[in-house]
């Protein structure tokens, strides 16, 4: 064991003596620090801003004066998606999805105002986050510093004497791998700090540490690969060329090919397109604004029979409110069916894309990272579902007030005069049907479950590469 | 054999060079295939939407013919921004910004920010289009092709011999590098030009893209040549060049974006929505003159018909929809101007990052850049204005809904 450390320490001493290595290391540390600070500041501001906007939206709704209840149905409400604490490491889909939704009666609106729409467009990777630095940049540093671990010994003709002295190839491999892994561990310190900041701002400890561990495993995958290639390939130029090629294939090409493949294999018609089908379905349900719509004949007949009266005017409850409530419920069931189908399609697309993690650990780690940080596609979907639950609840609450607090006669005569319009209002106490909404990240359990597949891929990658490395180094000859 | 010809022969025998050139060719080929597939899918979507929209509008128009107010309330109009013939090469903003919208005569600010976006994972990872290959991958391939031109010969001990025996040593390195730059340009452009020919892109776009790509590769050639003049080993060269690639292609764009976004602020989207909603909803409780006076300022021709008699009249309803837009106009204009200025500033700073500049140039040619997205938004606004101009006169004058008038209803032309 001590031999392994001696070998690793020799490697570290070599890097410490190399000005180029130190310069590269310094540059990367600077980039990590800068992106960490910038991302943390930006996301923390976003969090506060959106919580604030949510509070303002709720106060505004509750402070509305006396009104016709259906006015409040269309006055509507806003919900905002606050990013999870770990978004300071991986902002995930936060910036490419809308952050707020307008909730109103009879409609499911889309999330609006994605950052990417308003931001400057400079192509390529656009924004760097700590996550993207760890996923794509740090492997390049590891390649630059580590590609020579075995080749160097070959070039200096020190490999044969080492092996002859009884240092086994496997020990050598372990030492070299430890050297790179140690470097990776040191580079993880900024991420550890960021995850502790996440814990301080309310994130569970387990999932925060798991995120760091996943990135640790990812850097180990690279370390194992680099040592393996360095051991198997004989000339330095070819080692470096091979590693750069793999880096290019894993981090630049495969993720985008996965997107192209998922888009082609599991096409998902947009909301606009399915809305047309939805509209055709809805026409059969009747217009909830029009209580005379024949679609509500059965409802009317049942109510008249139940209260044993002949006309809707004689009902003790407001029939227009009953129609509004019934049609909202039916409508919502249909809209939810379409929304669920669309979300299922998107999940299928993402699963398809994520399965390319078997071809590229970069995809595996980025998916695992988004899942663990609570900034994945499913989080956005959960936001859409929770927003819909809020919408349905307050709309139906308002419709209930419409049924119980406003008489049918006042209601149908509301446009006769200003005085009649005033009579058709109900008091603001009825607005308390709106519940407080704070978007919370999924529970650690759910996030672990979502990340399992990608973590498995990463583990398999690591085991395969280490096995290959041990096997290859066992057969090392000078 | 001439010097130039001999270098071509060398290139043909260099296995590593051939592999990297093939990778370039394959990447460009895949990119244009994915691009063409995506563009075709978008066109098909638009065709299906147009057909569905026709049916939907015919049905709703039939169902709501009592008056112009409900006709306008219930009929939606499809607007869309079809991809141009060169869009396959650079899909640009089309993943983030909307290119299809349904709008109606209500306050526009409540509708125009709706985004029917594709899978956010896609927008996050990005598309494998030609612009990406040309801007991000091509420089890496060039680096792999050129980084050991001199140092490789040095390592194999032929450098001095070659320098001495060749008539003009500078010409030797120049022609050796030139063949590689030229070959890479060609293997990248062949798929692009074939795809461009298939999709009917104009010759000016195809040539322009070729020139832009070539200039971009020239920049990298100069960078590589500067590093190569050092008497470093191949690996040091390569490491230094990878660092420069990171600096130019990844770090610089991120820094530019962060700086531009920080320098130019745009109003919070939430504020636009909240202001708009308050304005429209307050109008219900305000005296009707409070709505009609600012409305008449915009539409003086409607003044003779602007008397509101009952507690509810459609013309009053649409007037306060319009006044809602008018009230939020300063914010909305600032949001639009802010985005335009960000784009303009990003364009100016993009020179600091040639890959970013190339992507922007290609997106501009393809009509998929931020300004194209803004122009589409402007067209939607103009169309919404047309709808108002169409509906207001008969609605305010209380004319009946007739087939003849309905036939004149504007429809969106991209």
Interface residues (C-beta under 8 A of the other chain):
Chain A: X20 X24 X27 X31 X35 X38 X49 X53 X56 X57 X60 X65 X67 X71 X74 X75 X76 X78 X80 X92 X93 X96 X97 X98 X99 X100 X102 X109 X110 X111 X112 X113 X114 X116 X117 X118 X119 X120 X121 X122 X123 X124 X125 X126 X127 X128 X136 X137 X140 X144 X147 X148 X236 X237 X238 X240 X241 X244 X245 X248 X252 X253 X255 X256 X257 X258 X259 X260 X262 X263 X264 X267 X268 X269 X270 X271 X272 X273 X275 X276 X277 X279 X280 X283 X346 X349 X350 X353 X366 X377 X380 X414 X415 X416 X417 X418 X420 X421
Chain B: X16 X23 X27 X30 X34 X37 X38 X41 X45 X48 X49 X52 X53 X55 X56 X59 X92 X93 X96 X97 X100 X101 X102 X110 X113 X114 X115 X116 X117 X118 X119 X120 X121 X122 X123 X124 X125 X126 X127 X128 X131 X132 X135 X136 X137 X140 X144 X148 X152 X234 X235 X236 X238 X239 X240 X242 X243 X246 X249 X250 X251 X253 X254 X256 X257 X258 X260 X261 X266 X268 X269 X270 X273 X274 X277 X278 X281 X284 X285 X310 X311 X312 X335 X338 X339 X342 X343 X345 X346 X349 X350 X353 X355 X356 X358 X359 X360 X363 X369 X370 X373
